[in-house]
Amino acid sequence: MEENTAISFANVGATYDGTNEVLGDVSFNISAGSFYFLSGASGAGKTTLLRLIYQLHHPARGQIKLFGQTINNMTRNDIARLRHKMAIVFQEYSLISHLSVFDNIALPLRVRGLSDAKVRQLVGRVLEWVGLAKYANADPKSLSGGQQQRVSVARAIIIQPAILLADEPTGNLDDENASRLMELFIQMNKMFGTTIILATHSKKLMDTYKFPVMHIENHRVSFINNGSNVALAAGVPQKDNGFVKIWKGPKPQNYFTELSKQFEDIGNA
């Protein structure tokens, strides 16, 4: 396996009841810095695949490696250390109901021991870029589903993960906010080298942003090229498909350029 491989599956099978396989004999290598869509029918195993990578579900057989390390027999502490390099965004948002929007997003920074001043600075900036600055003190339950999803995404991207896993993150968003999140993901991938796997049912999304596709069908994973990524090298979505309504305001490049100055502190925390 090459040194720059972020995720590796070798003959992995997964079940939930010990008998019927959701995934079977799945093998692939994902290079660090890649961006893949993850497609497949409902129930095909997209969420299971993401849970296997994040180690929320254990394989019934086969071997999984993250960052070159075999994780099958890792201790809980070892897995916790690996998860510090990853972030996951679920369909159900997974927000902590008794914490404010601000405190939900701040949680992973506080776990890493950042100062209150640094937390305020980083959370304030990421709230601005997901369009929720005025909801900083709100109860997450008072927000719409789309707003809660943006809080979940903000909490994930604020730690600059090496691997970002996203399960239908744009499913409850309108075109403008879907475009906003996709631009943020693209800039994470481009500027920080974040490896991203984004599960989606949206053909329009995949037609707009021409990233390669991991497709799950009949318990197996296949790969689809999905066209050229030339336009995306500059963070520009494809045109003439009627999907993207580009949001106005500062470019996400500016956000990540400024935010990246703060991440040395996170890495050393």
LINURSUL-V808246 format. One record per residue. PHI is phi in whole degrees, 0 to 359 (999 if undefined). OMEGA is omega in whole degrees, 0 to 359 (none if undefined). BURIAL is + if it has 16 or more other C-alpha atoms within 10 Angstrom, else -. Layout:
BEGIN
<<PHI,OMEGA,BURIAL> <PHI,OMEGA,BURIAL>>
END
This chain:
BEGIN
<<999,181,-> <292,183,-> <295,183,-> <268,177,-> <281,180,+> <273,185,+> <226,178,+> <224,173,+> <246,176,+> <230,177,-> <54,183,-> <277,172,+> <238,182,+> <222,175,+> <227,173,+> <245,181,-> <242,179,-> <83,182,-> <234,184,-> <278,182,-> <282,171,+> <275,175,+> <232,181,+> <220,177,+> <51,180,+> <273,180,+> <225,175,+> <192,171,+> <236,177,+> <248,181,+> <288,175,+> <301,180,+> <88,179,+> <280,173,+> <229,180,+> <233,162,+> <279,175,+> <239,185,+> <241,180,+> <149,180,+> <295,175,-> <303,181,-> <84,182,-> <289,180,+> <126,182,+> <298,180,+> <296,178,+> <300,179,+> <299,179,+> <296,179,+> <294,176,+> <295,180,+> <296,183,+> <277,179,+> <65,169,+> <267,176,-> <218,184,-> <258,181,+> <292,175,+> <286,177,+> <198,180,-> <90,186,+> <234,176,+> <240,174,+> <237,173,+> <237,181,+> <54,178,+> <82,182,-> <253,176,-> <288,188,-> <255,186,+> <304,185,-> <247,180,-> <289,173,-> <284,178,-> <300,180,-> <294,178,-> <296,179,-> <295,178,-> <299,179,-> <294,177,-> <296,181,+> <294,175,+> <296,179,+> <264,186,+> <231,173,+> <217,180,+> <225,179,+> <241,182,+> <261,176,+> <299,185,+> <272,173,-> <74,177,+> <57,176,-> <276,179,+> <269,193,-> <294,183,-> <272,176,-> <254,176,-> <292,175,+> <304,180,+> <303,185,+> <290,174,+> <298,181,+> <289,183,+> <286,189,+> <307,182,+> <294,177,+> <288,180,+> <292,176,+> <300,180,-> <274,172,-> <84,178,-> <290,179,+> <291,179,-> <300,181,-> <296,180,-> <292,178,-> <299,179,+> <301,182,-> <295,184,-> <289,181,+> <294,178,+> <301,182,+> <288,181,+> <290,174,+> <298,178,+> <299,186,+> <281,172,+> <260,173,+> <76,183,-> <233,184,+> <303,183,+> <282,180,-> <255,185,+> <306,184,+> <263,184,-> <284,170,-> <284,181,+> <306,182,+> <293,180,-> <277,183,-> <269,174,-> <289,179,-> <300,179,+> <296,178,+> <293,178,+> <298,178,+> <296,179,+> <293,175,+> <296,179,+> <299,178,+> <294,179,+> <300,179,+> <297,181,+> <286,188,+> <281,187,+> <291,181,+> <266,182,+> <49,183,+> <291,174,+> <286,175,+> <232,175,+> <242,178,+> <249,185,+> <226,182,+> <256,180,+> <54,185,+> <292,181,+> <257,187,+> <298,182,+> <253,184,+> <251,172,+> <285,186,-> <300,184,+> <295,181,-> <284,173,+> <297,177,+> <296,179,+> <301,181,+> <292,179,+> <298,177,+> <298,178,+> <296,179,+> <298,180,+> <299,181,+> <290,173,+> <301,181,+> <296,185,+> <284,188,+> <270,183,-> <256,183,+> <71,180,+> <294,174,+> <280,186,+> <236,170,+> <238,187,+> <241,179,+> <281,180,+> <204,170,+> <263,192,+> <277,175,-> <294,179,-> <297,178,-> <297,180,+> <291,177,+> <287,181,+> <283,183,+> <251,194,+> <280,174,+> <274,177,+> <298,188,+> <240,166,+> <265,184,+> <245,179,+> <256,178,+> <205,180,+> <54,174,-> <73,183,+> <243,178,+> <248,174,+> <238,184,-> <241,181,-> <237,184,-> <296,176,-> <68,174,-> <91,187,-> <276,176,-> <255,188,+> <302,182,-> <295,183,-> <286,179,+> <301,177,-> <257,179,-> <74,183,+> <252,179,-> <290,176,+> <293,185,+> <255,169,-> <66,176,-> <241,174,-> <77,184,-> <257,193,+> <278,172,+> <248,189,-> <294,179,-> <283,181,-> <265,177,-> <127,182,-> <300,180,-> <286,179,-> <298,176,+> <304,181,+> <296,179,-> <299,184,+> <287,175,+> <298,180,-> <288,183,-> <294,184,+> <297,178,+> <295,183,-> <270,191,-> <283,174,-> <297,177,-> <295,180,-> <296,182,+> <296,182,-> <266,184,-> <288,none,->>
END
